[in-house]
Amino acid sequence: MNLFRRFVRSHELLIALSLVLVVNAVFVGCIHSGILPHKLYYYGRFLLLGSTLGTVVLIGSGFSGVFALLRPMLKWRISPWWYLLAFTWAASMCTLTLMGKVAFTQASLSILRPDLSVILMPAVAVTIFVGSFVGEIVWVSYAIRKLSARFTPFIGSQIVGVVWTLWWMPMVLLNVGVFPDLPPLALLVSMLGIAAMCSFVYHHTRSGIAVLILQMMVNSSSVIFPVIPHTGGIGTFVAYGIVYYTAVVLLYLRFGPKPILPSKASEPEIMAAGQAQ
């Protein structure tokens, strides 16, 4: 047992990320084939995501490791400007994308008007909260934090963005519980930008609450504004992902954390930052 635990501890991140992909793919496949009822999907995917990570961390690091997953949620004393950024970032990116659409395609200005009807449905609001809460713990407070100890925060976020996209792929390919017609490559660009922004906010604040708000607003804005394929068209979704990703890269270039790309000279600094976390 001790040998198994040491093995899990030594390869905890790789095991955790691999398992969340496998478990989710099996779960979505069972939903799609009718083995499991579809009603389990809405919260089940997030509960599986969180419980899979929690189980791996419990085996590898014990209860202290599990409690450490929730510690960033206790940090709320940060500058109000970070909360303002978290609340407005995604909506700003949607608005900027749609303004470009109006300018270049002569689309109606009405597309800039937010539609709150769906987001105000209790079931939708709860799903967004649960998904954002579990996502913050798994992808940001755990995975990005761990990877940032070996790579730069930006590169760590890009690795997570790829894995995060792979986590979505069974739902996209089987069209289970997701917006229809999501192009995989455009989804990847979008998730890379989202992961990078989460890493940016987390690195500067170490606050899980700030990232939670950021994630809730990202998930809400895609419903409020017509930027996804079935409301705004595939072209709009592609443009949104590019605008979001470009804006995040500009934030890194201006405010850090730097270096964005790893170098031999920066490795000691990265390792020291990771140990400090």
Accessible surface in RSA format (square Angstrom, percent):
REM  Atomic radii and reference values for relative SASA: ProtOr
REM  Chains: A
REM  Algorithm: Lee & Richards
REM  Probe-radius: 1.40
REM  Slices: 20
REM RES _ NUM      All-atoms   Total-Side   Main-Chain    Non-polar    All polar
REM                ABS   REL    ABS   REL    ABS   REL    ABS   REL    ABS   REL
RES MET A   1   166.92  86.4 120.56  79.8  46.36 110.4 103.49  88.0  63.43  84.0
RES ASN A   2   107.83  74.4 104.53 101.0   3.30   8.0  17.60  42.3  90.23  87.2
RES LEU A   3   129.47  72.1 127.40  91.1   2.07   5.2 127.40  89.5   2.07   5.6
RES PHE A   4   105.96  53.0 100.09  62.0   5.87  15.3 104.70  63.5   1.27   3.6
RES ARG A   5    85.16  35.8  85.16  43.4   0.00   0.0  14.59  19.9  70.58  42.8
RES ARG A   6   132.64  55.7 131.23  66.9   1.41   3.4  61.44  84.0  71.21  43.2
RES PHE A   7   111.85  56.0 105.80  65.5   6.05  15.7 111.17  67.4   0.68   2.0
RES VAL A   8     6.44   4.2   6.44   5.8   0.00   0.0   6.44   5.6   0.00   0.0
RES ARG A   9   132.69  55.7 119.08  60.7  13.61  32.4  47.56  65.0  85.13  51.6
RES SER A  10    86.50  73.1  47.21  63.0  39.29  90.5  28.10  59.8  58.40  81.8
RES HIS A  11    79.68  43.6  74.05  51.5   5.63  14.4  49.52  51.0  30.17  35.1
RES GLU A  12     9.98   5.7   8.10   6.1   1.88   4.5   5.18  10.0   4.79   3.9
RES LEU A  13    37.05  20.6  34.18  24.5   2.87   7.2  34.18  24.0   2.87   7.7
RES LEU A  14   120.74  67.2 116.32  83.2   4.42  11.1 118.76  83.4   1.97   5.3
RES ILE A  15    37.40  21.3  34.01  25.3   3.39   8.2  37.40  26.9   0.00   0.0
RES ALA A  16     0.59   0.5   0.58   0.9   0.01   0.0   0.59   0.8   0.00   0.0
RES LEU A  17    18.25  10.2  18.19  13.0   0.06   0.2  18.25  12.8   0.00   0.0
RES SER A  18    48.50  41.0  43.83  58.5   4.67  10.8  31.56  67.2  16.95  23.7
RES LEU A  19    71.51  39.8  71.50  51.2   0.01   0.0  71.51  50.2   0.00   0.0
RES VAL A  20     2.97   2.0   0.93   0.8   2.04   4.9   1.91   1.7   1.06   2.9
RES LEU A  21    42.43  23.6  38.44  27.5   3.99  10.0  39.04  27.4   3.39   9.1
RES VAL A  22    87.58  57.6  83.80  75.9   3.79   9.1  87.58  76.1   0.00   0.0
RES VAL A  23    43.40  28.6  40.23  36.4   3.17   7.6  42.57  37.0   0.83   2.3
RES ASN A  24     4.00   2.8   3.55   3.4   0.46   1.1   3.23   7.8   0.77   0.7
RES ALA A  25    42.70  39.3  35.37  54.6   7.33  16.7  35.68  50.2   7.02  18.6
RES VAL A  26    93.11  61.3  84.99  76.9   8.11  19.6  92.21  80.1   0.90   2.4
RES PHE A  27    16.72   8.4  13.57   8.4   3.15   8.2  16.72  10.1   0.00   0.0
RES VAL A  28     0.00   0.0   0.00   0.0   0.00   0.0   0.00   0.0   0.00   0.0
RES GLY A  29    26.72  33.0   0.00   N/A  26.72  33.0  22.98  63.1   3.75   8.4
RES CYS A  30    27.33  20.7  25.97  29.0   1.36   3.2   0.52   1.3  26.81  28.9
RES ILE A  31     9.83   5.6   0.62   0.5   9.21  22.2   0.62   0.4   9.21  25.0
RES HIS A  32   103.67  56.7  77.22  53.7  26.46  67.7  50.70  52.2  52.98  61.6
RES SER A  33    73.30  61.9  35.71  47.7  37.60  86.6  43.90  93.5  29.40  41.2
RES GLY A  34    58.78  72.5   0.00   N/A  58.78  72.5  30.88  84.7  27.90  62.5
RES ILE A  35   127.60  72.6  98.43  73.3  29.17  70.3 105.83  76.2  21.77  59.1
RES LEU A  36    56.60  31.5  54.77  39.2   1.83   4.6  54.83  38.5   1.77   4.8
RES PRO A  37    67.34  49.1  55.25  50.4  12.08  43.9  66.78  55.1   0.55   3.4
RES HIS A  38    84.22  46.0  76.72  53.3   7.50  19.2  59.39  61.2  24.83  28.9
RES LYS A  39   161.16  78.6 142.75  87.6  18.41  43.8  87.56  78.8  73.59  78.4
RES LEU A  40    78.83  43.9  75.37  53.9   3.46   8.7  77.87  54.7   0.96   2.6
RES TYR A  41     0.01   0.0   0.01   0.0   0.00   0.0   0.01   0.0   0.00   0.0
RES TYR A  42    96.90  45.2  96.90  55.1   0.00   0.0  66.89  50.3  30.01  37.0
RES TYR A  43    81.99  38.3  81.67  46.5   0.33   0.8  69.40  52.1  12.60  15.5
RES GLY A  44    13.86  17.1   0.00   N/A  13.86  17.1  12.63  34.7   1.23   2.8
RES ARG A  45    17.50   7.3  16.56   8.4   0.94   2.2   0.11   0.2  17.39  10.5
RES PHE A  46    16.63   8.3  16.63  10.3   0.00   0.0  16.63  10.1   0.00   0.0
RES LEU A  47   113.00  62.9 108.08  77.3   4.92  12.4 111.13  78.0   1.88   5.1
RES LEU A  48    56.92  31.7  56.06  40.1   0.86   2.2  56.43  39.6   0.49   1.3
RES LEU A  49     5.21   2.9   1.60   1.1   3.61   9.1   4.69   3.3   0.52   1.4
RES GLY A  50    25.72  31.7   0.00   N/A  25.72  31.7  17.79  48.8   7.94  17.8
RES SER A  51    62.32  52.7  48.86  65.2  13.46  31.0  50.20 106.9  12.13  17.0
RES THR A  52    15.81  11.2   9.82  10.0   5.99  14.3  10.60  14.2   5.21   7.9
RES LEU A  53     1.83   1.0   1.83   1.3   0.00   0.0   1.83   1.3   0.00   0.0
RES GLY A  54    16.97  20.9   0.00   N/A  16.97  20.9  16.02  44.0   0.95   2.1
RES THR A  55    74.66  53.1  71.25  72.2   3.41   8.1  48.75  65.5  25.91  39.2
RES VAL A  56     5.64   3.7   5.41   4.9   0.23   0.6   5.64   4.9   0.00   0.0
RES VAL A  57     3.14   2.1   3.14   2.8   0.00   0.0   3.14   2.7   0.00   0.0
RES LEU A  58    67.01  37.3  64.19  45.9   2.82   7.1  64.19  45.1   2.82   7.6
RES ILE A  59    50.79  28.9  44.61  33.2   6.18  14.9  50.79  36.6   0.00   0.0
RES GLY A  60     0.00   0.0   0.00   N/A   0.00   0.0   0.00   0.0   0.00   0.0
RES SER A  61    40.51  34.2  26.35  35.2  14.16  32.6  17.06  36.3  23.45  32.9
RES GLY A  62     9.08  11.2   0.00   N/A   9.08  11.2   9.08  24.9   0.00   0.0
RES PHE A  63   138.40  69.2 134.58  83.4   3.82   9.9 134.58  81.6   3.82  10.9
RES SER A  64    79.77  67.4  69.49  92.7  10.28  23.7  52.97 112.8  26.80  37.5
RES GLY A  65    12.36  15.2   0.00   N/A  12.36  15.2  10.76  29.5   1.61   3.6
RES VAL A  66    37.54  24.7  37.40  33.9   0.14   0.3  37.40  32.5   0.14   0.4
RES PHE A  67   128.85  64.5 123.41  76.4   5.45  14.2 123.98  75.2   4.87  13.9
RES ALA A  68    25.87  23.8  20.72  32.0   5.14  11.7  20.72  29.2   5.14  13.6
RES LEU A  69    10.85   6.0   9.97   7.1   0.88   2.2  10.59   7.4   0.26   0.7
RES LEU A  70    80.01  44.6  79.69  57.0   0.32   0.8  79.69  56.0   0.32   0.9
RES ARG A  71   146.15  61.4 142.68  72.7   3.47   8.3  60.34  82.5  85.80  52.0
RES PRO A  72    14.24  10.4  10.14   9.2   4.10  14.9  14.24  11.8   0.01   0.0
RES MET A  73    25.29  13.1  17.72  11.7   7.57  18.0  15.02  12.8  10.27  13.6
RES LEU A  74   138.28  77.0 121.16  86.7  17.12  43.0 124.51  87.4  13.77  37.0
RES LYS A  75    90.11  44.0  83.53  51.3   6.58  15.7  51.79  46.6  38.31  40.8
RES TRP A  76   143.25  57.5 141.53  68.5   1.72   4.0 114.77  61.2  28.48  46.2
RES ARG A  77   189.97  79.8 166.48  84.9  23.48  55.9  64.60  88.3 125.37  76.0
RES ILE A  78    29.95  17.0   6.48   4.8  23.47  56.6  16.69  12.0  13.26  36.0
RES SER A  79    49.01  41.4  35.14  46.9  13.87  31.9  34.75  74.0  14.26  20.0
RES PRO A  80   104.30  76.0 100.17  91.3   4.13  15.0 101.10  83.5   3.20  19.9
RES TRP A  81   188.92  75.8 183.98  89.1   4.94  11.6 154.50  82.4  34.42  55.8
RES TRP A  82    54.43  21.8  53.91  26.1   0.51   1.2  33.67  18.0  20.76  33.7
RES TYR A  83    49.49  23.1  49.49  28.2   0.00   0.0  46.40  34.9   3.09   3.8
RES LEU A  84    91.36  50.9  87.66  62.7   3.70   9.3  90.73  63.7   0.63   1.7
RES LEU A  85    43.17  24.0  40.23  28.8   2.94   7.4  42.89  30.1   0.28   0.7
RES ALA A  86     0.00   0.0   0.00   0.0   0.00   0.0   0.00   0.0   0.00   0.0
RES PHE A  87   102.54  51.3  98.71  61.1   3.83  10.0  98.71  59.8   3.83  11.0
RES THR A  88    57.57  40.9  56.24  57.0   1.33   3.2  45.55  61.2  12.02  18.2
RES TRP A  89    21.11   8.5  19.87   9.6   1.23   2.9  21.11  11.3   0.00   0.0
RES ALA A  90     0.00   0.0   0.00   0.0   0.00   0.0   0.00   0.0   0.00   0.0
RES ALA A  91    27.49  25.3  27.29  42.1   0.20   0.5  27.49  38.7   0.00   0.0
RES SER A  92    51.09  43.2  41.71  55.7   9.38  21.6  26.05  55.5  25.04  35.1
RES MET A  93    15.51   8.0  15.51  10.3   0.00   0.0  15.51  13.2   0.00   0.0
RES CYS A  94     0.00   0.0   0.00   0.0   0.00   0.0   0.00   0.0   0.00   0.0
RES THR A  95    47.15  33.5  47.11  47.8   0.05   0.1  36.04  48.4  11.11  16.8
RES LEU A  96    94.13  52.4  89.59  64.1   4.54  11.4  90.50  63.6   3.63   9.8
RES THR A  97     7.33   5.2   1.81   1.8   5.51  13.1   4.17   5.6   3.16   4.8
RES LEU A  98     0.32   0.2   0.32   0.2   0.00   0.0   0.32   0.2   0.00   0.0
RES MET A  99   101.89  52.8  96.36  63.8   5.53  13.2  80.49  68.4  21.40  28.4
RES GLY A 100    25.28  31.2   0.00   N/A  25.28  31.2  24.11  66.2   1.17   2.6
RES LYS A 101    56.13  27.4  48.37  29.7   7.76  18.5  38.78  34.9  17.35  18.5
RES VAL A 102    28.25  18.6  24.28  22.0   3.97   9.6  24.28  21.1   3.97  10.8
RES ALA A 103    75.81  69.7  40.37  62.3  35.44  80.6  50.37  70.9  25.45  67.4
RES PHE A 104   180.06  90.1 147.62  91.4  32.44  84.4 150.54  91.3  29.52  84.5
RES THR A 105    85.37  60.7  57.52  58.3  27.85  66.4  63.94  85.9  21.43  32.4
RES GLN A 106   168.47  94.2 138.39 101.1  30.08  71.6  45.50  96.9 122.97  93.3
RES ALA A 107    27.23  25.0  11.60  17.9  15.63  35.6  21.54  30.3   5.69  15.1
RES SER A 108    69.60  58.8  52.70  70.3  16.90  38.9  45.23  96.3  24.37  34.1
RES LEU A 109   124.47  69.3 114.61  82.0   9.86  24.8 114.83  80.6   9.64  25.9
RES SER A 110    51.38  43.4  40.29  53.8  11.08  25.5  25.07  53.4  26.31  36.9
RES ILE A 111    35.51  20.2  30.29  22.6   5.22  12.6  35.51  25.6   0.00   0.0
RES LEU A 112    48.35  26.9  37.67  26.9  10.68  26.9  37.97  26.7  10.38  27.9
RES ARG A 113   167.99  70.5 153.67  78.3  14.32  34.1  64.08  87.6 103.91  63.0
RES PRO A 114    66.67  48.6  53.07  48.4  13.60  49.4  53.07  43.8  13.60  84.5
RES ASP A 115    77.82  54.5  73.04  72.7   4.78  11.3  29.76  70.0  48.05  47.9
RES LEU A 116    88.30  49.2  83.87  60.0   4.43  11.1  83.87  58.9   4.43  11.9
RES SER A 117    68.30  57.7  51.09  68.2  17.21  39.7  50.09 106.7  18.21  25.5
RES VAL A 118    57.91  38.1  57.91  52.4   0.00   0.0  57.91  50.3   0.00   0.0
RES ILE A 119    22.62  12.9  18.72  13.9   3.90   9.4  18.72  13.5   3.90  10.6
RES LEU A 120   129.19  71.9 107.42  76.8  21.77  54.7 109.88  77.2  19.31  52.0
RES MET A 121   100.35  52.0  97.66  64.6   2.68   6.4  78.11  66.4  22.24  29.5
RES PRO A 122   106.98  78.0 100.80  91.9   6.18  22.5 106.98  88.3   0.00   0.0
RES ALA A 123    67.94  62.5  60.31  93.1   7.63  17.4  66.01  93.0   1.93   5.1
RES VAL A 124    40.11  26.4  37.43  33.9   2.69   6.5  40.11  34.9   0.00   0.0
RES ALA A 125    43.23  39.7  37.24  57.5   6.00  13.6  39.76  56.0   3.47   9.2
RES VAL A 126    73.05  48.1  70.60  63.9   2.45   5.9  73.05  63.5   0.00   0.0
RES THR A 127    25.74  18.3  25.05  25.4   0.69   1.6  17.84  24.0   7.90  11.9
RES ILE A 128    19.17  10.9  15.31  11.4   3.86   9.3  19.17  13.8   0.00   0.0
RES PHE A 129    91.93  46.0  91.93  56.9   0.00   0.0  91.93  55.7   0.00   0.0
RES VAL A 130    33.77  22.2  32.42  29.3   1.36   3.3  33.77  29.3   0.00   0.0
RES GLY A 131     9.62  11.9   0.00   N/A   9.62  11.9   4.07  11.2   5.55  12.4
RES SER A 132     0.14   0.1   0.00   0.0   0.14   0.3   0.14   0.3   0.00   0.0
RES PHE A 133    65.81  32.9  65.81  40.8   0.00   0.0  65.81  39.9   0.00   0.0
RES VAL A 134    17.96  11.8  17.73  16.0   0.24   0.6  17.96  15.6   0.00   0.0
RES GLY A 135     3.84   4.7   0.00   N/A   3.84   4.7   3.84  10.5   0.00   0.0
RES GLU A 136     0.00   0.0   0.00   0.0   0.00   0.0   0.00   0.0   0.00   0.0
RES ILE A 137    17.82  10.1  17.82  13.3   0.00   0.0  17.82  12.8   0.00   0.0
RES VAL A 138     1.08   0.7   1.08   1.0   0.00   0.0   1.08   0.9   0.00   0.0
RES TRP A 139     1.89   0.8   1.89   0.9   0.00   0.0   0.05   0.0   1.84   3.0
RES VAL A 140     0.16   0.1   0.16   0.1   0.00   0.0   0.16   0.1   0.00   0.0
RES SER A 141     1.33   1.1   0.44   0.6   0.89   2.0   0.34   0.7   0.99   1.4
RES TYR A 142     1.88   0.9   1.88   1.1   0.00   0.0   1.88   1.4   0.00   0.0
RES ALA A 143     0.00   0.0   0.00   0.0   0.00   0.0   0.00   0.0   0.00   0.0
RES ILE A 144     2.24   1.3   2.24   1.7   0.00   0.0   2.24   1.6   0.00   0.0
RES ARG A 145    50.64  21.3  48.49  24.7   2.14   5.1   9.37  12.8  41.27  25.0
RES LYS A 146    76.99  37.6  66.79  41.0  10.20  24.3  25.12  22.6  51.87  55.3
RES LEU A 147    14.48   8.1  13.99  10.0   0.49   1.2  14.48  10.2   0.00   0.0
RES SER A 148     6.32   5.3   4.39   5.9   1.93   4.4   2.84   6.0   3.48   4.9
RES ALA A 149    27.88  25.6  27.58  42.6   0.30   0.7  27.77  39.1   0.11   0.3
RES ARG A 150   176.23  74.0 163.40  83.3  12.83  30.5  43.79  59.9 132.44  80.3
RES PHE A 151    53.78  26.9  53.76  33.3   0.02   0.1  53.78  32.6   0.00   0.0
RES THR A 152     0.59   0.4   0.59   0.6   0.00   0.0   0.59   0.8   0.00   0.0
RES PRO A 153    16.57  12.1  16.57  15.1   0.00   0.0  16.57  13.7   0.00   0.0
RES PHE A 154    16.16   8.1  15.86   9.8   0.31   0.8  15.86   9.6   0.31   0.9
RES ILE A 155    36.62  20.8  36.62  27.3   0.00   0.0  36.62  26.4   0.00   0.0
RES GLY A 156     0.00   0.0   0.00   N/A   0.00   0.0   0.00   0.0   0.00   0.0
RES SER A 157     0.00   0.0   0.00   0.0   0.00   0.0   0.00   0.0   0.00   0.0
RES GLN A 158    24.27  13.6  23.83  17.4   0.44   1.1  21.95  46.7   2.32   1.8
RES ILE A 159    58.46  33.3  55.22  41.1   3.24   7.8  58.31  42.0   0.15   0.4
RES VAL A 160     0.18   0.1   0.00   0.0   0.18   0.4   0.18   0.2   0.00   0.0
RES GLY A 161     0.00   0.0   0.00   N/A   0.00   0.0   0.00   0.0   0.00   0.0
RES VAL A 162    67.80  44.6  67.80  61.4   0.00   0.0  67.80  58.9   0.00   0.0
RES VAL A 163    18.70  12.3  18.70  16.9   0.00   0.0  18.70  16.2   0.00   0.0
RES TRP A 164    12.32   4.9  12.32   6.0   0.00   0.0   8.03   4.3   4.29   7.0
RES THR A 165     8.78   6.2   8.78   8.9   0.00   0.0   8.78  11.8   0.00   0.0
RES LEU A 166    89.17  49.7  82.76  59.2   6.41  16.1  82.76  58.1   6.41  17.2
RES TRP A 167     3.81   1.5   3.13   1.5   0.68   1.6   3.31   1.8   0.51   0.8
RES TRP A 168    54.34  21.8  54.34  26.3   0.00   0.0  51.13  27.3   3.22   5.2
RES MET A 169    29.89  15.5  29.89  19.8   0.00   0.0  28.19  24.0   1.69   2.2
RES PRO A 170    24.02  17.5  18.84  17.2   5.18  18.8  23.90  19.7   0.12   0.7
RES MET A 171     0.00   0.0   0.00   0.0   0.00   0.0   0.00   0.0   0.00   0.0
RES VAL A 172    20.75  13.7   7.43   6.7  13.32  32.1   7.70   6.7  13.05  35.4
RES LEU A 173   127.30  70.9  95.68  68.4  31.62  79.5  98.47  69.2  28.83  77.6
RES LEU A 174    63.68  35.5  54.18  38.8   9.50  23.9  57.31  40.3   6.37  17.1
RES ASN A 175    95.05  65.5  76.49  73.9  18.55  44.7  22.79  54.8  72.26  69.8
RES VAL A 176     7.23   4.8   5.29   4.8   1.94   4.7   7.23   6.3   0.00   0.0
RES GLY A 177    33.28  41.0   0.00   N/A  33.28  41.0  14.48  39.7  18.80  42.1
RES VAL A 178    26.54  17.5   3.51   3.2  23.03  55.5  12.48  10.8  14.06  38.1
RES PHE A 179    70.11  35.1  66.46  41.2   3.65   9.5  67.31  40.8   2.80   8.0
RES PRO A 180    51.54  37.6  50.84  46.3   0.70   2.6  51.54  42.6   0.00   0.0
RES ASP A 181   101.50  71.1  76.28  75.9  25.23  59.7  22.89  53.9  78.61  78.4
RES LEU A 182    20.64  11.5  12.37   8.9   8.26  20.8  12.56   8.8   8.08  21.7
RES PRO A 183    29.70  21.6  24.10  22.0   5.61  20.4  29.70  24.5   0.00   0.0
RES PRO A 184    65.17  47.5  63.39  57.8   1.78   6.5  63.75  52.6   1.42   8.8
RES LEU A 185   133.10  74.1 128.07  91.6   5.03  12.6 131.35  92.2   1.75   4.7
RES ALA A 186     9.89   9.1   3.18   4.9   6.71  15.3   8.53  12.0   1.36   3.6
RES LEU A 187    12.76   7.1  12.76   9.1   0.00   0.0  12.76   9.0   0.00   0.0
RES LEU A 188    48.23  26.9  48.23  34.5   0.00   0.0  48.23  33.9   0.00   0.0
RES VAL A 189    42.88  28.2  42.88  38.8   0.00   0.0  42.88  37.3   0.00   0.0
RES SER A 190     7.82   6.6   7.58  10.1   0.24   0.5   0.15   0.3   7.67  10.7
RES MET A 191    11.60   6.0  11.60   7.7   0.00   0.0   3.79   3.2   7.81  10.4
RES LEU A 192    28.15  15.7  28.15  20.1   0.00   0.0  28.15  19.8   0.00   0.0
RES GLY A 193     0.10   0.1   0.00   N/A   0.10   0.1   0.10   0.3   0.00   0.0
RES ILE A 194    15.24   8.7  15.12  11.3   0.12   0.3  15.12  10.9   0.12   0.3
RES ALA A 195     0.00   0.0   0.00   0.0   0.00   0.0   0.00   0.0   0.00   0.0
RES ALA A 196     0.05   0.0   0.05   0.1   0.00   0.0   0.05   0.1   0.00   0.0
RES MET A 197     0.00   0.0   0.00   0.0   0.00   0.0   0.00   0.0   0.00   0.0
RES CYS A 198     0.10   0.1   0.10   0.1   0.00   0.0   0.00   0.0   0.10   0.1
RES SER A 199     1.16   1.0   0.72   1.0   0.44   1.0   0.10   0.2   1.06   1.5
RES PHE A 200     4.61   2.3   4.61   2.9   0.00   0.0   4.61   2.8   0.00   0.0
RES VAL A 201     0.00   0.0   0.00   0.0   0.00   0.0   0.00   0.0   0.00   0.0
RES TYR A 202    11.61   5.4  11.61   6.6   0.00   0.0   5.13   3.9   6.49   8.0
RES HIS A 203    52.89  28.9  42.36  29.4  10.54  27.0  21.83  22.5  31.07  36.1
RES HIS A 204    68.61  37.5  36.57  25.4  32.04  82.0  22.36  23.0  46.25  53.8
RES THR A 205     4.90   3.5   0.47   0.5   4.42  10.5   4.77   6.4   0.12   0.2
RES ARG A 206    68.47  28.7  65.52  33.4   2.95   7.0  40.17  54.9  28.30  17.2
RES SER A 207     0.00   0.0   0.00   0.0   0.00   0.0   0.00   0.0   0.00   0.0
RES GLY A 208     0.00   0.0   0.00   N/A   0.00   0.0   0.00   0.0   0.00   0.0
RES ILE A 209    46.32  26.4  46.32  34.5   0.00   0.0  46.32  33.4   0.00   0.0
RES ALA A 210     0.00   0.0   0.00   0.0   0.00   0.0   0.00   0.0   0.00   0.0
RES VAL A 211     0.00   0.0   0.00   0.0   0.00   0.0   0.00   0.0   0.00   0.0
RES LEU A 212    18.61  10.4  18.61  13.3   0.00   0.0  18.61  13.1   0.00   0.0
RES ILE A 213    27.77  15.8  27.41  20.4   0.36   0.9  27.77  20.0   0.00   0.0
RES LEU A 214     0.38   0.2   0.38   0.3   0.00   0.0   0.38   0.3   0.00   0.0
RES GLN A 215     7.14   4.0   7.14   5.2   0.00   0.0   0.14   0.3   7.01   5.3
RES MET A 216    56.39  29.2  56.39  37.3   0.00   0.0  48.01  40.8   8.37  11.1
RES MET A 217    45.04  23.3  45.04  29.8   0.00   0.0  27.53  23.4  17.52  23.2
RES VAL A 218     8.18   5.4   7.93   7.2   0.25   0.6   7.93   6.9   0.25   0.7
RES ASN A 219    50.03  34.5  45.26  43.7   4.77  11.5  11.85  28.5  38.18  36.9
RES SER A 220    12.17  10.3  12.17  16.2   0.00   0.0   3.23   6.9   8.95  12.5
RES SER A 221     0.80   0.7   0.80   1.1   0.00   0.0   0.00   0.0   0.80   1.1
RES SER A 222    19.40  16.4  18.84  25.1   0.56   1.3  13.15  28.0   6.25   8.8
RES VAL A 223    35.51  23.4  18.28  16.6  17.22  41.5  20.40  17.7  15.11  41.0
RES ILE A 224    19.19  10.9  16.47  12.3   2.72   6.6  16.47  11.9   2.72   7.4
RES PHE A 225    17.85   8.9  16.21  10.0   1.63   4.3  17.02  10.3   0.83   2.4
RES PRO A 226    29.13  21.2  27.11  24.7   2.02   7.4  28.69  23.7   0.45   2.8
RES VAL A 227     0.07   0.0   0.07   0.1   0.00   0.0   0.07   0.1   0.00   0.0
RES ILE A 228     6.83   3.9   6.83   5.1   0.00   0.0   6.83   4.9   0.00   0.0
RES PRO A 229    12.18   8.9   1.02   0.9  11.16  40.6   1.21   1.0  10.97  68.2
RES HIS A 230    99.52  54.4  64.54  44.9  34.98  89.5  50.40  51.9  49.12  57.2
RES THR A 231    71.71  51.0  38.23  38.8  33.48  79.8  45.34  60.9  26.37  39.9
RES GLY A 232    12.02  14.8   0.00   N/A  12.02  14.8   5.03  13.8   6.99  15.7
RES GLY A 233    29.99  37.0   0.00   N/A  29.99  37.0  27.52  75.5   2.47   5.5
RES ILE A 234    89.00  50.6  84.16  62.7   4.84  11.7  84.16  60.6   4.84  13.1
RES GLY A 235    53.62  66.1   0.00   N/A  53.62  66.1  40.04 109.9  13.58  30.4
RES THR A 236     9.52   6.8   3.08   3.1   6.44  15.3   4.07   5.5   5.45   8.2
RES PHE A 237     9.28   4.6   9.14   5.7   0.14   0.4   9.14   5.5   0.14   0.4
RES VAL A 238    57.18  37.6  55.45  50.2   1.72   4.1  56.21  48.8   0.96   2.6
RES ALA A 239    39.62  36.4  35.04  54.1   4.59  10.4  39.51  55.6   0.12   0.3
RES TYR A 240     8.57   4.0   8.57   4.9   0.00   0.0   8.20   6.2   0.37   0.5
RES GLY A 241     1.15   1.4   0.00   N/A   1.15   1.4   1.15   3.2   0.00   0.0
RES ILE A 242    94.86  54.0  93.64  69.8   1.22   2.9  94.78  68.3   0.07   0.2
RES VAL A 243    38.07  25.1  33.80  30.6   4.27  10.3  37.12  32.3   0.95   2.6
RES TYR A 244     2.12   1.0   2.12   1.2   0.00   0.0   1.75   1.3   0.37   0.5
RES TYR A 245    57.55  26.9  57.55  32.7   0.00   0.0  38.87  29.2  18.69  23.0
RES THR A 246    68.05  48.4  65.38  66.3   2.67   6.4  52.31  70.3  15.74  23.8
RES ALA A 247    18.35  16.9  13.88  21.4   4.47  10.2  16.35  23.0   2.00   5.3
RES VAL A 248     0.13   0.1   0.13   0.1   0.00   0.0   0.13   0.1   0.00   0.0
RES VAL A 249    37.15  24.4  37.15  33.6   0.00   0.0  37.15  32.3   0.00   0.0
RES LEU A 250   105.99  59.0 102.49  73.3   3.50   8.8 102.85  72.2   3.14   8.5
RES LEU A 251    30.22  16.8  29.31  21.0   0.91   2.3  30.02  21.1   0.21   0.6
RES TYR A 252     0.00   0.0   0.00   0.0   0.00   0.0   0.00   0.0   0.00   0.0
RES LEU A 253    97.93  54.5  87.31  62.5  10.62  26.7  87.60  61.5  10.33  27.8
RES ARG A 254   163.15  68.5 150.90  76.9  12.25  29.2  53.57  73.2 109.58  66.4
RES PHE A 255   114.00  57.0  92.25  57.1  21.75  56.6  99.04  60.0  14.95  42.8
RES GLY A 256     3.89   4.8   0.00   N/A   3.89   4.8   3.89  10.7   0.00   0.0
RES PRO A 257    14.19  10.3   6.58   6.0   7.61  27.7  13.66  11.3   0.53   3.3
RES LYS A 258   131.39  64.1  99.20  60.9  32.19  76.6  59.74  53.8  71.65  76.3
RES PRO A 259    47.46  34.6  41.75  38.1   5.71  20.8  46.58  38.5   0.87   5.4
RES ILE A 260    24.95  14.2  20.53  15.3   4.42  10.6  20.65  14.9   4.30  11.7
RES LEU A 261   116.89  65.1 110.40  79.0   6.50  16.3 110.40  77.5   6.50  17.5
RES PRO A 262    64.23  46.8  43.47  39.6  20.77  75.5  43.67  36.1  20.57 127.8
RES SER A 263    55.75  47.1  45.48  60.7  10.27  23.7  46.89  99.8   8.86  12.4
RES LYS A 264   184.27  89.9 170.23 104.4  14.04  33.4 113.00 101.7  71.26  75.9
RES ALA A 265    88.45  81.3  61.56  95.0  26.89  61.2  73.82 104.0  14.64  38.8
RES SER A 266     6.84   5.8   5.07   6.8   1.77   4.1   6.84  14.6   0.00   0.0
RES GLU A 267    90.12  51.7  89.49  67.7   0.63   1.5  20.20  39.1  69.92  57.1
RES PRO A 268    89.90  65.5  77.17  70.3  12.72  46.2  85.19  70.3   4.70  29.2
RES GLU A 269   115.07  66.1 105.14  79.5   9.94  23.7  45.24  87.5  69.83  57.0
RES ILE A 270    10.86   6.2   7.81   5.8   3.05   7.4  10.86   7.8   0.00   0.0
RES MET A 271    90.93  47.1  90.66  60.0   0.27   0.6  81.23  69.1   9.70  12.9
RES ALA A 272    57.89  53.2  50.01  77.2   7.88  17.9  52.24  73.6   5.65  15.0
RES ALA A 273    39.09  35.9  30.84  47.6   8.25  18.8  38.25  53.9   0.84   2.2
RES GLY A 274    13.49  16.6   0.00   N/A  13.49  16.6   0.78   2.1  12.70  28.5
RES GLN A 275   148.40  83.0 113.22  82.7  35.18  83.8  49.13 104.6  99.27  75.3
RES ALA A 276    92.08  84.7  48.97  75.6  43.11  98.1  61.57  86.7  30.51  80.8
RES GLN A 277    60.77  34.0   7.03   5.1  53.74 128.0  21.19  45.1  39.57  30.0
END  Absolute sums over single chains surface
CHAIN  1 A    13622.8      11655.6       1967.2      10054.1       3568.7
END  Absolute sums over all chains
TOTAL         13622.8      11655.6       1967.2      10054.1       3568.7
